[in-house]
Amino acid sequence: MYGTYLTLCLLLAAFAIEPELTTRILTAASLKLQIFYINYRMKYMAWRMHKALSKLAKEAGYPTPGKFQFTNLWDREHP
């Protein structure tokens, strides 16, 4: 309970002392969390699709796709 009050007081003090810097730091942290969430959601959905495709290919008698491989968003080449 006191940790919540301490965090709130520190956040308010930071806004009072350096509002622009505090806003930039909080925005950067929020964006990083969003990127991590999007990355791991994409990884999970791709894994589910790979699993379903492997099952369908096996049932139809086709060769199954290779091992599941996913490249994280921050490891991809960007133009």
N, C-alpha and C positions, 0 to 999 in steps of 0.2 A: 504494500500500500504506500509506504513512504518512498519507495523507488519511483513510483508514478509521479508523486508530487515533486521529487527532486528533479526528475527528467523534465517535467513541465516548467519548473522554475529555471533550470539551466537553458531550456529552449527560449523562454521569454527573455532572459538576460542576454542571450546571444542575439536575439532580434533587436533588443534595445541598443546593444553596443555596435553591432555590424549587421544591419538588416540585409544589405545586398549580398554579402558573403554568405550569410546563413541561408538565404534563399537559394543561392547557387549550389551550396553543399547539399541541401535537402532535395533539390531538383535532380542533381547528379545521382544521389543515392536512390531516388525513386526510379529514375530511368534504368539504372543498373539492375534493380530488382525486377523491373518489367522485362528486360532482355533475358534474364535468367529464367523467368517464368515462361516466356514465349519459347525459348530454346528447349526447355525440358518438356513442355507440352508438345512441341513438334516432334521431339525424339520419341515420346510415348506413342503418339499417333502413327508415326512412321513404323515403329516396331509392331503395333497392332496390325497395320496394313500388310507388312511383310509376313507376319504370322498367318494372316488370312490367305494371302496369295500363295504361300507355301502349301497350305492345306488344300486349296483349290487345285493347284498344279499337281499335287500328289494324287488327288482323287481322279483327275482327268488323265493321268498317265504321262504328263509332261515332266521334263526335268525340273526339279525345284530350284528356286533362285539361290544364289550364294549366301554366305554368312551375312547377317545383318550388320550394316555399317552406317554410321551417322556422323557427319561432320558438324561440330558445334558452330554456331553463328559467328563466334569470334575467331574461329580458325579458318574460315572460308576466305577465298581470294575475292577482293572487291575491285571493280574497275576504277 
